[in-house]
Amino acid sequence: MDLLPNSAPLATKLRNTLIQYHSIGDSEWRVNIVSSIFFQKDATVWRKPSEEFSGYLYKAQGVVEDVTNRIVDHIRPGPYRLDWDSLMTTMDIMETFEENCCVMRYTTAGQLWNIIAPREFVDFSYTTSYEDGLLTCGISLDYGEVRPNFVRGFNHPCGWFCVPLKDYPSHSLLTGYIQTELRGMLPQSAVDTAMSGTLANFYSDLKKALKT
C-alpha cells in the first residue's frame, strides 16, 4: 500500500494529462459502436487505445441544460454525487488536502447480471478552472485496505470538462475522458458493454438530477 502522494504536483500532472487528452485530434477517435445501442440524444462516445493500460480511453460528449458550476458540483466528490449516480453505492472522503482536492473511496454496483462483480476504487480527485468553465479529474491510488467482497479497480487519469456554450450560457458542453481498469478475468466485450452502459446512465442520471 502506497503512502498518500504530495497533492500539488499530482494535481498539476493530472490536469496536464487531461488537457492533453482534450487536444487529441478527431481522426484518432473511433465512434464506439456498442455505445450507439445505449445512447440516444444524451451524448456521443468515442474510444481509442489507452496509453496507460491494455484497454481503451473513452471520450463522451454531450450538451447539458444547466450552468457549469452546478453541473460540476453534482459530478465531483460531495453531497450530490451519491444521490443520483446509479452505479455508485457508497462514497467516503478519506482525506482532504484543500477545498478542491481530496482522496475518496467509493464502491460500484455489480454490472451485466453480476458478470462484473462490485468494484471498489480509491481516487485522488481535483477540481480546477479551465477556460470559461471547470475541470474535475481523478486518478486511482493504491491506498487503504480493500473491503471484503469487492475487487479493487483502478481509474487511470480521467476527468470531465464542463464549459458554457457561448450562445447559450445556461447550457454547458460536458466532455468526459474515462479509462477504467476493472481488473479480474473479464472478456473485453463485457468491459466495453459495461463502460458504454455506465456512460449512458451517467448522462441520463445527471440530467434527471439537475432538473429536480
Disulfide bonds with the S-S distance in Angstrom:
none
